[in-house]
Amino acid sequence: MLIIFDCDGVLIDSEVLAADVHAELLSGLGLPITRHEVISRYTGLTDEELMRRVAEQLGHPLPADYKQRSLVEIDRRLETVKPIDGVYPLLARLTGPRCVCSNSSIRRLKISMGATGLWERFAPHIFSAPEVGRSKPAPDVYLHAARVFGVSPQDTVVIEDSEHGVAGAVAAGMRVIGFTGGGHSWPGHTDTLKEAGAAVVVSRLADVDPAALLRG
């Protein structure tokens, strides 16, 4: 059995940091928006998709330097990001192959996972969706991981916190555990993940049981 972890919001508590940056920048550009609104609308999207949707709301493109400004500030804050509670006990408990599949770039994953000591726990099996194919919700990165490990999708469990990630994993033919224990979780998060196709949803990593999901 292969276990695939999303990174942001599952392994590290980074979604709140990124949401704060976008809320601050967008509010300064005339789109008043809160951290929680950013989270509920855009969690799991690539930077490009987030910018496209925001531009539609504004009625005009974002400034040319918006992506660079947001990247620089998010990277700065990720240097002090914390792991999600229970990550290390979960990794110690699980046996068998595991990897990370994320919509983030490898460059950013090195920053965030390095800051929490998780890079060494997964490298070299850390896959960036836009660097191996299409970003989530496309299934490309999950299928890539299964091919690397020589495991069928039916023998793979994915742990995801966003509807886009859940949808991509389901499209890949994998079982999904939805996770709502990150600092960015919001009312209705559980329902969102279930509607996207998560077989079960947990709010604590201590409750993650991939083997039980496959047996079911």
ABEGO torsion letter per residue (X at the ends): XBBBBBABGAABBAAAAAAAAAAAAAAAAGBBBBAAAAAAAABGBBAAAAAAAAAAAAGBBBBAAAAAAAAAAAAAAAAABBBBBGAAAAAAABBEBBBBBBABBAAAAAAAAAAAGAAAAAOABBBBAAAAEBBOABAAAAAAAAAAAGBBAAABBBBBABAAAAAAAAAAGBBBBBBAABAABBBGAAAAAAAAGBABBBABAAABBAAAAAAX
